[in-house]
Amino acid sequence: MCNKTSSRETLLSVQCSLNWRLMLASPMLLPLIAAAYVFTLPESPRWLLLKARQGKTAYYEKAFRSLCRLRHSRLQAARDLFLMHHLLDGEEKIKQNRNRFVELWSVDRNRRALVASLVVMFLQQICGVNVMAFYSSEILSPVLGDKAGLLASMGFGILNFLFALPAVYTIDTFGRRNLLLCTYPFLAFFQLLTAMGFLLPAQSHSQTGLVLTGMYLFSVFYSPGQGPVPFVYSAESMPLYVRDLGMSMATATLWFFNFLLAVTFPRFQYSFGNSGAFGYYAAWCVVGWFMILFLVPETKNLTLEQLDARFSIPTRTHARWAVKEVVFVIQYYLFGRKGTSRPVLSVPTESEAETVMRRLPPRKLSTEIEQKEVPNAEA
């Protein structure tokens, strides 16, 4: 009834078009749930404070109530509201007569954070994950047949979802950089395994097993690392006064290379075959590991001040430390040399007192500041 010779009216009838209409409509379900959940979230205290500073004084109370929902006690909420208010004063002074876009590149701390963010966004696409996501049914159809290929591509998406769940815990315990460094060797290996599978005899059991194993295990190791980390990393690495510009550039980079891969893969597939295309993405996974090692500092559990200090470290110094860290991991974990000392990444500060101040929690930091100011006031 529904074939290539059917008329347009027949193809658009319920009998012919219901399947693809349901397929296109199915992704609407989760976004609708997420959109409904947004209404349960408190307004950003920072945004409410910005409104209050524009003369809408009622927003001060709204900002306080919003912080009370996000903190353990009203005292903590009051403290953070006070700090936010003064930080906004400082930001307004910083923004006066300054070109934020120029400073995003000209200030060393900003540039290093931006480069690290662009690197992780670029690598998220160039590792080839969305080629598997977009073209998995087309890739698997010659191996499994049309219907089985479509079902197998569904398995890729399910694994991608399930193995992203552990990242909710590991991204703040194991660390963003560590997750990327530990998963990228596996991404390269399983992309290469998939490429080798397409060299085997067509539709043989060995080809089917190797291709599915490579694609599925690639998804397993992609999901807890390169999947969620780039967005978290880009959102937190840059200072507040240029964060909106930096994050927009990082997001634009991701979608540009997403578009580029989607457009170029059919040509890659025609020119080099599936094995050549997946081998190309495997090579980029290897290159990506070194890019992360040298250009992407760790940001786990760091305050804004500590992030400033971390990204103030010159890239050359960080790269030298990274090499020493790799040597330490090999000697300590592979060769069992327990006496090996771990290299320390030094943070450039003006004095030892400033180093101590950076490490203090907010409550103790405010106490230390008061103790330093009291003698001066008495004098």
C-alpha positions in Angstrom: 0.0 0.0 0.0 2.8 2.4 0.9 5.7 2.3 -1.6 7.7 4.5 -3.9 5.0 4.6 -6.5 2.3 5.7 -4.1 0.7 9.1 -4.7 1.5 12.1 -2.4 -2.0 11.9 -0.9 -1.5 8.2 0.0 1.9 8.8 1.6 0.5 11.6 3.8 -2.4 9.5 4.9 -2.6 8.1 8.5 -1.8 4.6 7.3 1.5 5.6 5.7 2.6 8.6 7.7 1.7 7.7 11.3 5.0 5.9 11.9 7.3 8.8 11.0 5.0 11.3 12.6 5.2 9.4 15.9 9.0 9.1 15.5 9.3 12.9 15.1 6.9 13.6 17.9 8.6 11.3 20.4 11.5 13.6 21.3 8.9 16.2 22.5 8.1 14.2 25.7 11.2 14.8 27.8 11.6 18.5 26.8 8.0 19.1 27.9 8.7 17.5 31.3 11.8 19.6 31.6 9.9 22.7 30.7 7.3 22.0 33.3 10.0 21.4 35.9 11.5 24.9 35.3 8.5 26.5 37.0 9.4 24.7 40.3 12.9 26.2 40.3 13.7 29.4 42.3 14.7 32.5 40.5 18.4 33.2 40.4 19.3 35.4 43.4 21.9 37.2 41.4 19.3 38.1 38.7 16.9 39.3 41.4 19.6 41.4 43.0 20.3 43.0 39.6 16.6 44.0 39.4 16.7 45.3 42.9 19.7 47.5 42.1 17.7 49.1 39.3 15.3 50.6 41.8 12.9 47.7 42.4 13.5 47.4 46.1 11.0 44.6 46.6 13.3 42.3 44.7 15.8 42.4 47.7 13.3 40.3 49.7 12.7 38.0 46.7 16.4 37.5 46.4 16.7 36.6 50.1 13.8 34.2 49.9 15.4 32.5 46.8 18.7 32.1 48.6 16.9 30.6 51.6 15.7 27.8 49.4 19.3 27.2 48.2 21.1 27.4 51.6 20.9 25.4 54.8 20.0 28.4 57.0 18.7 32.0 56.8 22.1 33.2 58.3 23.9 31.6 55.3 21.4 33.2 52.9 21.9 36.6 54.5 25.7 36.3 54.3 25.7 35.3 50.7 23.2 38.0 49.8 25.6 40.6 51.3 28.6 39.1 49.4 26.6 39.1 46.1 25.6 42.7 46.6 29.2 43.8 47.0 30.5 41.6 44.2 28.0 43.2 41.9 29.5 46.6 42.9 32.9 45.4 41.9 31.7 44.0 38.6 30.0 47.3 37.7 33.3 49.1 38.2 35.2 46.4 36.2 32.8 46.8 33.2 33.1 50.6 33.0 35.1 51.8 30.0 36.3 48.2 29.2 35.8 46.1 26.1 34.8 42.7 27.5 35.2 40.9 24.2 38.8 42.2 23.8 39.6 41.2 27.4 38.2 37.7 26.8 41.3 37.3 24.6 43.8 39.8 25.9 43.7 38.9 29.6 45.7 35.7 30.2 43.4 34.2 32.8 40.3 34.7 30.5 42.1 33.4 27.4 43.3 30.2 29.0 39.7 29.5 30.3 38.3 30.2 26.9 40.8 28.0 25.1 40.1 25.1 27.5 36.4 25.5 27.0 36.7 25.7 23.2 38.9 22.6 23.3 36.4 20.4 25.2 33.5 21.6 23.0 35.4 20.9 19.8 36.5 17.5 21.0 33.0 16.5 22.0 32.0 16.6 18.3 35.2 15.6 16.6 35.4 12.3 18.5 32.6 11.2 16.2 29.7 10.6 18.6 27.1 12.5 16.6 28.0 10.6 13.5 27.0 7.5 15.3 23.9 9.2 16.7 22.7 10.8 13.4 23.8 8.0 10.9 23.7 4.9 13.1 20.8 3.3 11.3 22.3 4.1 7.9 25.7 2.7 9.1 24.2 -0.5 10.6 21.7 -1.2 7.8 24.3 -2.8 5.5 25.6 -4.9 8.4 22.2 -6.0 10.0 19.5 -5.1 7.5 17.1 -2.2 7.7 14.8 -3.2 10.6 17.6 -4.7 12.8 19.8 -1.7 12.0 17.1 0.7 13.3 16.7 -1.4 16.5 20.5 -1.5 17.0 20.7 2.3 16.7 18.1 2.5 19.4 20.5 0.5 21.7 23.2 3.1 21.1 20.9 5.9 22.4 19.8 3.9 25.4 23.3 3.1 26.5 24.2 6.8 26.0 21.4 7.8 28.5 22.1 5.1 31.1 25.9 5.5 31.4 25.5 9.3 31.7 23.8 8.8 35.0 27.0 8.0 37.0 28.4 11.3 36.0 26.0 13.1 38.4 28.3 11.7 41.1 31.7 11.3 39.5 31.9 14.8 37.9 32.3 16.4 41.3 34.3 13.6 43.0 36.6 12.1 40.3 36.9 15.5 38.5 36.2 16.9 35.1 39.7 16.6 33.7 40.3 13.1 35.1 37.1 11.8 33.6 38.2 13.1 30.1 41.7 11.7 30.4 40.5 8.3 31.6 37.8 7.8 29.0 39.5 9.2 25.9 41.9 6.2 25.3 38.8 4.0 25.3 37.0 6.2 22.9 40.0 6.0 20.5 40.2 2.2 20.9 36.5 1.5 20.3 36.4 3.9 17.3 39.3 1.9 15.9 37.5 -1.3 16.7 34.5 -0.2 14.8 36.6 0.9 11.8 38.3 -2.6 11.8 34.8 -4.3 11.9 33.9 -2.7 8.5 37.0 -4.3 6.9 35.6 -7.8 7.6 33.3 -9.7 5.2 30.0 -7.9 4.7 27.1 -9.1 6.9 29.2 -11.8 8.5 28.8 -12.7 12.2 32.3 -11.4 13.0 31.5 -8.0 11.3 28.2 -7.7 13.1 29.7 -8.5 16.5 32.8 -6.2 16.1 30.9 -3.2 14.8 28.1 -3.4 17.5 30.7 -4.0 20.2 32.8 -1.0 19.1 29.8 1.4 18.8 28.1 0.3 22.0 31.3 0.4 24.1 32.1 3.8 22.6 28.8 5.0 23.9 29.4 3.5 27.4 32.7 5.4 27.8 31.6 8.6 26.1 28.5 9.1 28.3 30.1 9.7 31.7 33.0 11.8 30.4 32.9 13.7 27.1 29.1 13.8 27.2 28.4 16.0 30.2 31.8 17.5 31.1 32.1 20.2 28.3 29.0 22.0 29.3 29.8 22.0 33.0 33.4 23.0 32.4 32.6 25.8 30.0 30.0 27.3 32.3 32.2 27.5 35.4 35.7 28.2 34.0 35.4 31.8 33.0 35.1 34.8 35.3 31.6 36.2 35.8 32.0 39.5 33.9 32.8 37.7 30.7 31.1 34.4 31.3 28.1 35.1 29.0 30.4 35.9 26.1 32.7 32.9 26.7 29.9 30.5 27.1 28.2 31.7 24.0 31.4 31.3 22.0 31.9 27.8 23.4 28.3 26.8 22.5 28.7 28.2 19.0 31.9 26.2 18.6 30.1 23.0 19.6 27.2 23.5 17.2 29.5 24.6 14.3 31.4 21.4 14.5 28.2 19.4 15.0 27.0 20.8 11.7 30.4 20.3 10.0 30.5 16.6 11.0 26.9 16.0 10.0 27.5 17.5 6.5 30.9 16.0 5.8 30.3 12.4 7.0 28.4 11.3 3.8 31.3 12.5 1.8 33.8 10.8 4.1 31.8 7.6 3.8 31.7 7.8 0.0 35.5 8.6 -0.3 37.0 6.4 2.4 34.3 4.0 3.5 33.1 3.5 7.0 36.4 2.1 8.1 38.3 5.2 6.9 35.8 7.6 8.5 35.9 5.9 11.9 39.6 5.6 11.7 39.8 9.4 11.2 37.7 10.0 14.3 39.8 7.5 16.3 42.9 9.5 15.4 41.2 12.7 16.7 40.5 10.9 20.0 44.2 10.3 20.4 45.0 13.9 19.6 42.2 15.0 21.9 43.8 13.2 24.9 47.0 15.3 24.5 45.0 18.5 24.0 43.2 17.8 27.3 46.4 16.9 29.1 48.1 20.1 28.2 45.4 22.7 27.8 42.5 21.8 30.2 43.2 22.4 33.9 41.1 20.8 36.6 38.2 22.9 38.0 36.6 20.4 40.4 35.5 21.9 43.8 37.2 25.3 43.1 35.7 28.7 44.2 35.7 31.7 41.8 38.9 33.0 43.5 40.6 29.6 43.2 39.6 29.3 39.5 41.2 32.7 39.0 44.4 31.3 40.5 44.3 28.1 38.6 43.9 29.8 35.2 46.6 32.3 36.1 49.1 29.5 35.8 51.0 29.8 32.4 50.1 27.1 29.9 53.7 26.1 29.6 54.0 25.6 33.4 50.8 23.5 33.4 52.0 21.4 30.5 55.3 20.6 32.2 53.3 19.6 35.3 51.0 17.5 33.3 53.9 15.5 31.8 55.3 14.9 35.3 51.8 13.8 36.5 51.6 11.2 33.7 55.1 9.9 34.7 53.9 9.7 38.4 50.7 7.8 37.5 52.7 5.3 35.4 55.3 4.7 38.1 52.9 4.7 41.1 50.0 2.7 39.7 51.5 0.6 37.0 55.0 -0.2 38.4 53.9 -0.1 42.1 56.6 2.4 43.2 54.7 3.7 46.2 57.6 5.9 47.3 57.2 8.2 44.2 56.2 11.7 45.2 53.3 13.4 43.3 54.2 16.6 41.4 52.6 19.7 42.8 51.1 22.4 40.5 52.2 25.7 42.0 49.7 28.5 42.0 51.3 32.0 41.5 50.4 34.3 44.4 51.9 37.5 45.7 52.7 36.2 49.2 52.3 33.3 51.5 49.5 35.1 53.3 47.5 35.4 50.1 47.9 31.7 49.5 46.4 31.0 52.9 43.6 33.4 52.3 42.7 31.7 49.0 42.3 28.4 50.9 40.0 29.7 53.6 36.2 29.0 53.5 34.0 32.2 53.2 33.2 32.3 56.9 36.8 32.0 58.1 37.9 34.3 55.3 35.6 37.1 56.5 36.9 36.6 60.1 40.5 36.9 59.0 39.7 40.1 57.1 38.0 41.6 60.2 41.0 40.7 62.4 43.4 42.3 59.9 41.2 45.5 59.7 40.7 46.0 63.4 44.4 46.9 64.3 44.5 49.3 61.4 41.3 51.0 62.6 42.7 51.3 66.1 45.9 52.8 64.8 
